[in-house]
Amino acid sequence: MKLAIVCLHYHYLKDTIACLTSLKENLKGVDYKIFLVNNNPQEKISKKAFPKLVELIQTGANLGFAGGNNLGIKASLALRPDFVLLINNDAVVKEGFLTPLIEIFQKDPKAGLVAPAIVHYKNGKKQFGLEGHINHWLGICRHRNLNYLPKKEIRTEFVSGCCLLIKKDVFVKVGFFPEQYFLYFEDVDYCLQSKKAGFRIYLQPQSLVFHKQNRSFKRDINNLILNFKSNLIFVGRWFPWPKRIIASLYLILFYPGLIIIRFLKQS
C-alpha cells in the first residue's frame, strides 16, 4: 500500500512540526510521503526544518482550505498512491490510527472516504467528534459529539476534513474539493459529491486523532461570517426548491444572532 499525506499549514509552525512528528512515529513500515502545503504567504518555511519524506509546497497566497488541499492532492497523485490522507496541521494522530481506517476499505469495496474520531475538549471535558448530519430543511450541518466511543464504524452523510483518508479512485471519479468555498463546508460538499458518485462515507471510532480545535481559525466574528457565506453556498448547491428558500431564510435569521452573541462576549 502506498500512502500520500497532505498537511495544510497556515499558522503555528510548532503545531505543524508536532503533527508531522506524530505521523512519523505512527507510520513505521508504511510506504508514505508527506506533502506539506504552506498556505500562508507571509510565513516562509524552510525545507531544512523537515525530514526527507516531506515535500514542501509554497502556495504564494492563502488559497483557503479547498484550494490549498487541492494543490497538495494534485501533487501527491503523481506518486500514484492507493490512498491520500488529509490532515490539519493542528492535529496529532494517535498510535495505530491508520490500520482501523484501512480495514473499512478492505471490508467495503464501495468505501470512498473514512475519517477517525476526533478527540477534543469542551469545558475541560474530553469529547469525541463523530459523524455529521445535515438538516435537509434548515441547511444546518452538525457533527455528533459524545463523551464515549461507539464500538462499530458508522456509515454517514459526511465526516470532518480535519483528518480524512480518501481512496485514490474518488479523485479520479469525483475530482477535487470545490473551491467556491474559502473555508467551511467544502468537506461536507465533497462527501455529498462522493456519495452521489457511488462511494460510501464512514466514521471509524477505533481510530483516534487529537485536534487542537483550529487554532489557526478561531471562531471569531469574521469566521462566523465566513461560515455563513459558505453555508449559503452549500444550500444553493445542494438544496432543491422550495427547501432552498426555507433554508436560506432560516440562515439569514440564524447567523446574525450568533454574530451578535459573539460580539457581546468579545466586548
C-alpha positions in Angstrom: 0.0 0.0 0.0 1.3 3.4 -0.9 0.1 6.4 1.1 0.3 10.1 0.2 -0.3 12.6 3.0 -1.4 16.2 2.5 -0.9 18.6 5.5 -2.2 22.1 5.1 -0.2 24.7 7.1 -1.4 28.3 7.7 -0.1 29.3 11.1 1.6 27.9 14.3 4.7 26.1 12.9 5.1 24.2 16.2 1.8 22.6 15.7 2.8 21.6 12.2 6.0 20.0 13.4 4.1 18.1 16.2 1.6 16.9 13.6 4.4 15.6 11.2 6.3 14.1 14.1 3.2 12.1 15.2 2.8 10.8 11.7 6.4 9.7 11.5 6.2 7.9 14.8 3.0 6.1 13.9 3.6 5.2 10.3 6.7 2.9 10.7 6.7 0.3 8.0 4.3 2.2 5.8 5.3 3.5 2.3 4.3 7.1 2.5 5.3 10.7 1.6 4.0 13.9 3.1 3.1 17.0 1.0 3.2 20.0 3.3 1.3 22.9 1.8 2.2 26.3 3.2 -0.9 28.4 2.7 0.5 31.4 4.4 2.3 33.8 2.0 3.6 35.8 5.0 5.3 32.9 6.7 8.3 31.4 4.9 9.1 27.8 5.8 12.5 26.2 5.2 12.6 22.7 3.8 15.6 22.1 6.1 13.2 22.0 9.1 11.6 18.8 7.8 12.8 15.2 7.0 13.3 13.7 3.6 9.9 12.3 3.3 8.3 15.8 3.2 7.8 17.8 0.0 7.2 21.4 0.8 4.7 23.3 -1.5 4.6 27.1 -1.2 1.2 28.4 -2.5 2.3 32.1 -2.6 -1.2 33.1 -1.4 -3.9 32.0 1.0 -6.0 29.7 -1.2 -8.3 28.6 1.6 -8.9 25.1 2.8 -10.1 23.7 -0.6 -7.6 25.5 -2.8 -4.6 24.6 -0.5 -5.5 21.0 -0.1 -6.2 20.6 -3.8 -2.7 21.8 -4.7 -1.3 19.2 -2.4 -3.6 16.4 -3.6 -2.7 17.1 -7.3 1.0 16.9 -6.5 0.5 13.8 -4.4 -1.4 11.9 -7.2 1.8 11.9 -9.3 3.0 9.2 -6.9 0.0 7.0 -7.8 -0.9 6.3 -4.2 -3.6 3.9 -3.1 -4.9 6.5 -0.6 -4.5 10.2 0.2 -4.6 11.2 3.9 -5.7 14.8 4.5 -4.8 16.2 8.0 -4.9 19.6 9.6 -1.6 20.9 10.9 -3.1 21.3 14.4 -4.0 17.6 14.6 -1.9 14.8 16.2 -2.5 11.2 15.3 -2.7 8.5 18.0 -0.9 5.2 18.0 -2.3 2.7 15.5 -4.7 5.2 13.9 -4.2 4.0 10.3 -5.0 0.3 10.5 -8.6 0.7 11.5 -9.2 3.2 8.7 -7.7 0.8 6.1 -9.8 -2.1 7.5 -13.0 -0.2 6.4 -11.8 -0.2 2.8 -10.9 -3.8 3.0 -14.4 -4.7 4.3 -16.4 -2.5 1.9 -15.1 -2.0 -1.7 -17.6 0.9 -2.1 -16.0 2.8 0.8 -14.5 6.1 -0.5 -13.8 8.3 2.5 -13.1 7.2 6.0 -12.4 9.5 9.0 -11.2 8.8 12.5 -12.9 10.0 15.7 -11.6 13.5 16.7 -10.6 13.9 20.3 -11.1 17.4 21.7 -12.1 19.1 24.9 -15.1 21.2 25.8 -15.2 23.0 29.1 -12.4 20.8 30.3 -14.1 17.5 29.4 -13.0 15.1 26.8 -15.3 14.6 23.8 -15.2 12.6 20.7 -16.2 14.2 17.4 -18.0 11.7 15.3 -20.1 11.6 12.1 -22.0 14.6 10.7 -25.7 15.0 9.8 -27.5 17.5 7.6 -30.8 19.2 8.4 -32.3 19.0 4.9 -34.9 21.7 5.6 -32.8 24.3 7.5 -29.4 23.7 5.9 -27.6 23.3 9.3 -24.8 20.7 9.3 -23.6 19.4 12.7 -21.2 16.8 14.0 -22.2 14.4 16.7 -20.1 14.7 19.9 -20.1 12.1 22.6 -18.2 11.5 25.8 -17.7 7.9 24.9 -16.8 6.0 21.7 -19.2 3.8 19.8 -17.9 0.2 19.2 -18.6 -0.1 15.5 -17.9 2.0 12.4 -20.7 4.4 11.3 -21.9 4.9 7.7 -22.8 8.6 7.4 -23.7 11.6 5.3 -20.4 13.4 5.9 -17.3 13.5 8.0 -14.8 16.2 9.1 -12.0 17.2 6.8 -9.7 17.6 9.9 -8.3 14.1 9.2 -9.7 12.1 6.3 -8.4 9.0 4.4 -9.6 9.1 0.8 -9.3 6.3 -1.8 -7.5 7.5 -5.0 -10.4 6.4 -7.1 -12.6 9.1 -5.6 -10.3 11.8 -7.0 -10.4 10.1 -10.4 -14.2 9.9 -10.5 -15.3 13.0 -8.5 -12.4 15.4 -8.9 -11.2 17.8 -6.2 -12.6 19.9 -3.3 -15.0 22.6 -4.5 -13.1 25.9 -4.4 -16.3 28.0 -4.3 -15.8 27.7 -0.5 -12.9 29.6 1.0 -13.4 28.0 4.4 -16.0 25.7 5.9 -18.5 23.3 4.2 -16.1 22.1 1.5 -15.7 18.8 3.3 -19.5 18.4 3.6 -19.9 19.2 -0.1 -17.2 16.8 -1.2 -18.7 14.0 0.9 -22.0 14.5 -0.9 -20.4 14.6 -4.3 -18.6 11.3 -3.5 -21.8 9.7 -2.2 -23.6 10.8 -5.4 -20.8 9.1 -7.4 -21.4 5.8 -5.6 -18.9 5.9 -2.8 -19.7 5.4 0.9 -18.6 7.6 3.8 -17.6 6.1 7.1 -16.6 7.3 10.6 -14.2 4.8 12.3 -14.3 5.3 16.1 -11.5 2.8 16.6 -9.1 5.3 15.1 -8.3 8.4 17.1 -6.8 11.8 16.2 -6.3 14.7 18.8 -7.3 18.1 17.5 -6.4 21.5 18.9 -9.6 23.0 17.8 -8.5 25.0 14.8 -6.1 27.4 16.5 -5.4 28.9 13.0 -9.1 29.7 12.5 -10.6 30.7 15.8 -14.3 31.2 15.8 -14.4 34.9 16.0 -16.9 37.2 14.2 -15.1 37.1 10.9 -15.1 33.3 10.8 -18.8 33.2 11.7 -19.3 35.4 8.7 -17.2 33.1 6.6 -19.3 30.2 7.9 -22.5 32.0 7.0 -21.3 32.6 3.4 -20.2 29.0 3.0 -23.5 27.7 4.4 -25.4 29.8 1.9 -23.3 28.5 -0.9 -23.8 24.9 0.3 -27.6 25.4 0.4 -27.6 26.9 -3.1 -25.6 24.0 -4.5 -27.5 21.1 -2.9 -31.0 22.1 -1.8 -33.9 21.9 -4.3 -36.7 24.4 -4.4 -38.6 25.1 -2.1 -36.2 23.8 0.5 -33.5 26.2 -0.7 -35.8 29.2 0.1 -36.7 27.9 3.5 -33.1 27.1 4.4 -31.7 30.4 3.1 -34.3 32.4 5.1 -33.5 30.4 8.2 -29.8 31.0 7.9 -30.3 34.7 7.3 -32.1 34.9 10.6 -29.9 32.4 12.4 -26.4 33.7 11.8 -26.9 37.3 12.8 -28.0 36.1 16.2 -24.8 34.1 16.6 -22.7 37.1 15.5 -24.4 39.4 18.0 -23.8 37.0 20.8 -20.2 36.6 19.9 -19.7 40.3 19.6 -21.2 40.8 23.1 -18.9 38.2 24.5 -15.8 39.8 22.9 -16.9 43.3 24.1 
